[in-house]
Amino acid sequence: MAPLIGISACLDDRGRWKANRDYHYIDSAYASAVEAAGGVPIYLPIQRDPSSLLQNLAGLLIPGGDDLPAPHEYPSGVKFDLTPEKQLDFDRRLLAEALGRNLPVLGICYGMQLLAAARGGALLYDIATDFPQAGPHRLAETNGRHALKIETGTRVSQALGENPPPVNSLHHQGVESPGVGMRVSARAEDGLIEAIEDEGQRFCVGVQWHPEKMVGIHRDGLFGAFVMACG
């Protein structure tokens, strides 16, 4: 039987989709990537008890999303599109429950940052401010790319090889340190962390780029390794 893979939903509670309504939403590319890798995608609505959602699931995908709240003020020109508190609280508890059950976890962009934060890591809340030597990381869709430096002997290198094609990049937040039990498994050429993983879990990987949008080795390799671990 194909493994059931939970994908957490994003929340619009500000009327971006339609005034006076709250909406769960997500890019369909995540479900398509899970299905292409042999899994069955299951959307997870935000609710009070995340533990009940994981009882019959084989793995958890935390997708990209909005910004995490910074602990201090930033220059006036820095704009944040904050994740709703209700979603952030749910995602944190959902991730903690999955890690406690040793379920395979794949975190993408916001999901990687959430994973690092869950392990006590430090975040870059605005790359241009906190890591000024970085190159551009908000690149134009769909052709904007930058190179990766993969660490040997990691799950990411096993999934992608040590010299994968360049990746897309759609973020202004990032990870400064990956947290307890986590290792860095890829960086951009400017040194910014691009992938982290926990070797003590069955599968626990976070990537800063969006492999679900990249048909080929990035989507097939990462989602294939994730779904295989779930099976």
PLY file of the C-alpha trace (Angstrom):
ply
format ascii 1.0
element vertex 231
property float x
property float y
property float z
element edge 230
property int vertex1
property int vertex2
end_header
0.00 0.00 0.00
1.30 3.46 -0.87
2.23 5.50 2.24
-0.08 8.29 3.35
1.84 11.58 3.55
0.38 14.47 5.51
0.87 17.98 4.11
0.09 20.83 6.48
-2.06 23.64 5.11
-1.44 27.37 5.12
-4.02 29.73 6.59
-5.42 32.95 5.18
-7.12 34.78 8.04
-6.68 38.26 6.54
-9.13 38.16 3.67
-6.53 37.72 0.95
-8.66 35.11 -0.81
-12.08 36.47 0.07
-13.18 39.07 2.61
-14.56 37.90 5.98
-13.58 34.26 5.42
-10.71 32.08 6.63
-9.18 29.75 4.04
-6.85 26.77 4.10
-4.70 26.80 0.96
-1.57 25.23 -0.54
0.27 25.01 -3.84
-0.85 21.83 -5.61
2.78 21.15 -6.63
3.44 19.56 -3.21
0.72 16.93 -3.63
1.80 16.31 -7.22
5.40 15.72 -6.11
4.32 13.28 -3.37
2.09 11.40 -5.79
4.81 11.25 -8.45
7.15 9.70 -5.84
4.63 6.97 -5.01
2.93 8.43 -1.94
-0.67 9.43 -1.26
-0.91 13.12 -0.29
-3.31 14.03 2.53
-3.99 17.68 3.35
-3.98 18.45 7.08
-6.38 21.20 8.20
-5.44 23.35 11.18
-7.15 22.10 14.33
-6.70 21.82 18.08
-5.32 18.27 18.31
-2.54 17.57 15.79
-1.76 14.17 17.32
-5.00 12.71 15.97
-4.00 13.68 12.42
-0.78 11.65 12.54
-2.18 8.34 13.77
-2.57 6.82 10.31
0.10 8.76 8.44
3.50 7.49 7.35
5.20 10.89 7.05
4.82 14.66 7.33
5.61 17.40 4.83
5.81 20.98 6.13
5.64 23.15 2.99
6.71 26.69 2.27
4.68 29.48 3.80
4.81 32.99 5.17
7.36 34.62 7.47
8.28 33.69 11.02
8.03 36.56 13.53
11.31 38.29 14.37
12.23 38.75 18.05
13.28 42.39 17.57
12.66 45.38 15.36
14.10 45.56 11.85
14.75 48.58 9.61
11.60 50.19 8.30
12.27 49.01 4.76
12.16 45.32 5.74
8.70 43.89 5.08
7.33 40.80 6.80
4.34 38.74 5.66
3.74 36.94 8.93
2.39 33.44 9.34
-0.91 33.61 11.26
-0.42 32.77 14.95
-3.02 30.01 14.74
-1.17 28.30 11.91
2.25 28.76 13.52
1.07 27.23 16.80
-0.48 24.29 14.96
2.61 23.70 12.78
4.91 23.75 15.80
2.81 21.20 17.67
2.33 19.06 14.57
6.07 18.97 13.89
6.90 18.19 17.52
4.40 15.32 17.49
5.83 13.90 14.25
9.42 14.09 15.51
8.37 12.48 18.79
6.88 9.58 16.83
10.01 9.35 14.62
7.89 9.87 11.52
9.81 10.86 8.39
9.70 14.64 7.98
10.49 16.86 5.00
10.50 20.61 5.57
10.59 23.02 2.63
11.56 26.71 2.95
9.36 27.86 5.89
9.28 24.17 6.87
13.07 24.03 7.12
13.16 27.19 9.21
10.45 25.78 11.50
12.47 22.57 11.86
15.63 24.45 12.84
13.70 26.56 15.34
12.13 23.43 16.85
15.63 22.10 17.57
16.79 25.34 19.17
18.57 26.68 16.11
18.90 30.35 15.16
17.17 32.02 12.22
17.97 34.83 9.84
14.76 36.83 9.88
15.90 39.00 6.98
18.91 37.74 5.06
19.91 41.16 3.69
20.04 42.56 7.24
21.36 39.57 9.22
23.75 38.11 6.61
24.71 41.09 4.42
27.46 39.19 2.58
24.82 36.90 1.06
23.96 37.02 -2.60
20.38 37.38 -3.83
17.97 34.68 -2.65
14.70 36.06 -3.97
15.16 35.04 -7.57
12.70 35.40 -10.41
10.37 32.51 -11.09
10.68 30.26 -12.93
14.25 30.45 -14.17
16.14 32.13 -11.30
18.75 29.69 -9.95
21.84 29.53 -7.74
24.36 26.75 -7.18
24.54 24.36 -4.22
27.48 22.94 -2.31
26.42 19.53 -0.98
28.10 17.91 2.04
29.28 14.37 1.35
27.80 11.47 3.30
24.46 13.17 3.92
20.93 12.12 3.05
20.77 15.07 0.70
23.88 13.89 -1.15
22.42 10.40 -1.37
19.22 11.83 -2.87
20.76 14.37 -5.24
24.41 13.42 -5.69
27.25 15.76 -4.80
26.94 18.05 -7.84
23.22 18.60 -8.47
21.87 21.27 -10.83
21.32 24.79 -9.43
18.16 25.42 -7.42
15.37 27.99 -7.35
15.25 30.48 -4.47
12.20 32.36 -3.23
12.95 33.46 0.34
14.24 36.36 2.43
14.44 34.41 5.71
16.84 31.55 6.43
18.68 29.44 8.98
21.75 30.73 10.82
22.39 27.56 12.86
20.49 24.26 12.50
19.91 23.35 16.13
20.64 20.43 18.45
21.16 17.10 16.69
20.97 18.70 13.25
23.75 19.01 10.68
24.16 21.27 7.68
23.97 19.20 4.50
24.10 21.94 1.83
25.02 25.59 1.44
24.77 28.21 -1.26
28.01 29.56 -2.69
27.72 32.59 -0.39
27.70 30.29 2.67
23.99 30.52 3.44
22.58 27.24 4.78
20.41 25.52 2.16
19.71 22.10 3.73
19.75 20.55 7.19
19.08 17.04 8.48
18.93 14.91 11.61
20.82 11.65 11.22
19.20 10.28 14.39
15.71 10.21 12.85
14.39 7.79 10.22
14.25 10.72 7.80
14.36 14.35 8.85
15.47 16.80 6.16
14.86 20.48 5.56
15.68 22.30 2.32
15.50 26.01 1.64
14.67 25.77 -2.06
11.44 24.45 -3.62
12.05 20.99 -5.14
8.32 20.49 -5.70
8.57 23.09 -8.49
11.62 21.48 -10.13
10.74 18.49 -12.32
13.85 16.32 -12.51
16.50 15.28 -9.99
15.53 17.76 -7.27
11.87 16.74 -7.16
12.44 13.07 -7.96
15.47 12.66 -5.71
14.24 14.40 -2.57
10.60 13.34 -2.72
11.65 9.85 -3.78
13.94 9.48 -0.75
11.27 10.93 1.55
8.45 8.67 0.33
10.76 5.66 0.40
11.55 6.37 4.05
7.81 6.66 4.72
7.24 3.24 3.14
0 1
1 2
2 3
3 4
4 5
5 6
6 7
7 8
8 9
9 10
10 11
11 12
12 13
13 14
14 15
15 16
16 17
17 18
18 19
19 20
20 21
21 22
22 23
23 24
24 25
25 26
26 27
27 28
28 29
29 30
30 31
31 32
32 33
33 34
34 35
35 36
36 37
37 38
38 39
39 40
40 41
41 42
42 43
43 44
44 45
45 46
46 47
47 48
48 49
49 50
50 51
51 52
52 53
53 54
54 55
55 56
56 57
57 58
58 59
59 60
60 61
61 62
62 63
63 64
64 65
65 66
66 67
67 68
68 69
69 70
70 71
71 72
72 73
73 74
74 75
75 76
76 77
77 78
78 79
79 80
80 81
81 82
82 83
83 84
84 85
85 86
86 87
87 88
88 89
89 90
90 91
91 92
92 93
93 94
94 95
95 96
96 97
97 98
98 99
99 100
100 101
101 102
102 103
103 104
104 105
105 106
106 107
107 108
108 109
109 110
110 111
111 112
112 113
113 114
114 115
115 116
116 117
117 118
118 119
119 120
120 121
121 122
122 123
123 124
124 125
125 126
126 127
127 128
128 129
129 130
130 131
131 132
132 133
133 134
134 135
135 136
136 137
137 138
138 139
139 140
140 141
141 142
142 143
143 144
144 145
145 146
146 147
147 148
148 149
149 150
150 151
151 152
152 153
153 154
154 155
155 156
156 157
157 158
158 159
159 160
160 161
161 162
162 163
163 164
164 165
165 166
166 167
167 168
168 169
169 170
170 171
171 172
172 173
173 174
174 175
175 176
176 177
177 178
178 179
179 180
180 181
181 182
182 183
183 184
184 185
185 186
186 187
187 188
188 189
189 190
190 191
191 192
192 193
193 194
194 195
195 196
196 197
197 198
198 199
199 200
200 201
201 202
202 203
203 204
204 205
205 206
206 207
207 208
208 209
209 210
210 211
211 212
212 213
213 214
214 215
215 216
216 217
217 218
218 219
219 220
220 221
221 222
222 223
223 224
224 225
225 226
226 227
227 228
228 229
229 230
